[in-house]
Amino acid sequence: MPTEEIPKLLRENAWQLTMYALGTALVAIVSCPLAILYLALSLASNIAYMAIVCPYCGHYGLGTCKAGFHLLSGGNFKPAPGKTFVQQFPIGAGIVGVGWFIPLIFAWISFMRGFSWLAAILLLAFLIVAFWILPKDSQRHCAECEMLDCPRYPKK
């Protein structure tokens, strides 16, 4: 990966990285080993997303992915015949989506053990990033995309 691309990758993925950091902190309140496992799961789910979805996106093959997944994956994932972006996207989104809900479970476990301002602040920050900022950022990417068959935000 060209080193001049690293700042762009970090900028385009900053909110997702922030969400994973906040999620890891929430899980760590209950269990540090499980927090490490959550972080590994987050990484693995993003790699799985790249393998399942990205090869079917026109930007991946052209090397113009806004999130830089074409760089992160090294272009190693190839499309399988007969599959489309429309078919693959819900599968990949479901796999990545698991990482959005695991921290909520651990926040609940933490609150069952007793109220903590740290957990409350982390949970609030996680909710804002995961369920408000990231979807808005995704909408921005989708609005700038010319892909017609996107299942999330189809072009009219």
N, C-alpha and C positions, 0 to 999 in steps of 0.2 A: 504494500500500500504506500503510495507517495506521501511523504511526511507533510507536504503542504495541504493535503486533504484532511488531516487529523483535526484541525480546528473546526472545519465545516461539519465533520462527523459529530464532534462533541456538541456543537451548537444545535444541530438538527435533532439530536437525540437527548439533549439535556433534560427535558421534562420527563422522559421515560427513565433515564438514569436516576433522576431525583425521586421518582415514584418508587423505583426499586430500592433506593437507599432508605427512604422513609418506611417502606414495607419491611425491610430487613431490621430496622430499628424497632418497629412494632413487634415483630416476631421475637427479637432478642430480649424484650422485656419478660417474656415467658420462658424462652429457652435459647441460649446462644448456639448450641449445636444445630437446632432447628433453623435458626436464622441463617447459618452458613448453608444449610441444605436449601432454604428458600432462595438464597442468592444464586446457588448453583442451578436450581430449577428455573429461575428467571433467565439465566444465560442459556440454558438448554432449550427453553421454550422459544427464545428468539432465534436460535439456530434452526430449530425445527420449523419455525415460521418461514425463515429464508428458504429452507429446502422445499417446503410444501407450496408456498404461494409465489415467491419471487420469480422463479423461472417462467411463470405464465404472465408476468407483467412486462409490457413493452419497454418500460424504463430500465428494467434489469438488463436486458440484452443490449440496449443502447448505451448503458453505463451512465444513465441520467437519473437514477433513483434519488429523490430528495433526501431520503434518510441515509443514503450511502450504503445500502445493503449490498449493492453490487461490489463495493470495495471490501466491506466486512467479510463477505463470503468468499472473496477471491474469485468470484464467477464460477465456483465449483459445482453449482447445482444446475442440472439440465432438465428441461421439460420432458415429460413422458407423453407419448402420442395419445391423443384422444381426451386429454384433460385441458381445462380452460381456467382462466383466472376466476371467472364467476363460480365455478365449481370448487376451486381450491381455497378461495378466500375465507369462506365460513369455517372451514376446517382449521386453517391457520389461526384465525381470530379466536376460535374456541380454545386452542392450545395456549396461546399467549394470555387469553382472558383469565385463565386459572390464577395467574400471578396477581391479578387485580383483587381477588377475593380472599386469598389465603391470609393476608394481613388483617382483614376485617374479622376473621375467625379468631386470630390471636389477640386482637384488641378486645374482643368480647371475653375471651378467657382471662385476660388481664383484669378487666373490670369486674369479673366474677370473683376474683381474688381480693379485690379492693380498689377503690378509686385512686387514680394517680394523675396528677396534673401533667406529668411528662407523657403518659399514654394518651391523655385527652388532646394535648397539643399535637403530638405526632399523628394521631388519628385524624384530627381536623385538617392538618396539612396534607396528609395522604389523600383524604377525600377530595380536597380542592384540586390537587394535582391530577389524581387518577380520573375523577369523574366530572371535572369542569375544564381545567386547562388542557389536558391531553386531548379530549374530544374536540375542543376548539382548534387546537393546533392541527389535528388531523383534518378537520374541515378545511382549514387554510390550505393544506397540502392538496386535498382533493379538489378544491376550487381552482387551483393552478394546474391541475392535471388535465390532459386532453383525452384520457382513456374513456371510451364510450361505454364499455361493458362493465364498469365498476359496480359491484353489488351494493356498495355503501351509499354512494352518491351518484346515481346514474345521470348522465348528461341528457338533457332534453333536446 
